[in-house]
């Protein structure tokens, strides 16, 4: 009886799996298009959903088999695992948005041994990548973020920084760059504490903001990297009626930020269009697979011309999100 | 007095008092009514999950799926609020979230009881199923822009005070909900046959069964109660941040389990109490709050939290071991 039950459940499991497998489209066998896998930090969050629209668009326009995948949690180990699987599967190129730059080095090495092209995004100092694609110039992006902060809090006073995590390469690069820039250009700005890792968790960002207000009563600004930090901060300020005293700026998803921008609890957002990033990664991978050399001045159709700086290929598409345009950006 | 020394809770309380003194010495704004109320409001979410977890741990099980259950219930009410927000009210929101939570929790109980799969395996599996299906259905979309009455409810205060800068604060309705749940749960555990049966079941499931306890009924109740707390927790979270993000809870199970175990519940079952759990949750909350207030650099947060957990559990375990050993020696003489 028990054995029978086991067999039945096994058979049904196999059936379900094969049905699911049949659902996913198979590339046509003749003249196989390049297979380009985009591995994001975490699947199923709005940011990477928008990235995916760019990946899909590029797949269609360029005639390649490009798709997006990634771990369910922003976990470096799971990301490594997924890339290992893709290597054994034998894809032509892998484009990765790293959770932890260091953790990926060995697996990138392995990919290169197999002749797979490796592209990263949001990780300019990545070791082991062929090229790192950036939708923005990270140095000028970080500086613009600080300029934005100063526009709203004035050029003197105390401020704090939120990042998504202490190992997220880009957030910390922006923070480093911005802090150095501020020391030069805005010497009267004081950073009150080390950057706080709460930018990808709205509830935590809200709580940390409430604590910051008490720990640093003279706080005048918060700059948040990671798209939930500024929203959480704005909420805390609204709760405390401090929206006029403390200016919040940083990365936000326009449609979510719109009401906060409208009531002034959030002053301004800074970002780029994530769909451009998805499109750009696939475009670059395909361009390299076709045997081209990438150099400054090459144009990505619809996105603009790139600048190549060492291993970094960048566009300059910084997007400022204001109360006026937040509703009309389409994501 | 001697009896107090046996109690794990005493040590947790001591750690809390020491911690509070240290934090206040460094930053007096910790020990203010305003911070207390803010802290209570923020803690209500974790505290609500912890109630359910306490019941499950006492019964000798564990539930890794409650964050996924809360994600499903949270998402469901968010969709309803966005579609039919004008014709809904708070009671209905709690009813839907709580009811769905109970159902999913009981589903866990059925698997655990009938297939005799260890609860940790069952609930890891159901966590993946619940969360996975939700990701498929929701495509990971964040939901926000709830009706105004939902936002207004979250800012209700039982009484309102004003800080020096004129910012309003007070006892939030969210904290009150948590307190009510605490009192009800304390009563169930301490003063009902049902509550005592859960302890019996967790103490020794074989004996409890032979003594005539309805183990299936108890399993259903315990996991259903965890599901109810997950459902209510999801409403609290939606009230707190006015956004439902499918990925915001899954992955936080261990924080809740750690807090409950810190409060004296055993992973072996049979022990634990509401007051202990409150202490455990408070310790974690105060610690995280205090670290920012003490201006500790953020890189050190996790290290310090880990150290405090191990010290408070370690000291109490060591004391208990010493006391039992002394007793064994005196008795054998």
Interface residues (C-beta under 8 A of the other chain):
Chain A: X42 X43 X44 X45 X46 X48 X49 X72 X73 X166 X192 X193 X194 X195 X196 X197 X201 X202 X203 X206 X207 X208 X210 X211 X212 X214 X215 X217 X228 X231 X232 X235 X239 X240 X241 X242 X245 X253 X256 X259
Chain B: X27 X29 X30 X32 X34 X35 X38 X42 X45 X131 X132 X135 X138 X139 X140 X141 X142 X144 X145 X155 X165 X166 X167 X168 X169 X237 X240 X241 X242 X243 X245 X246 X247 X248 X250 X251 X288 X289 X292 X293 X294 X295 X297 X298 X299
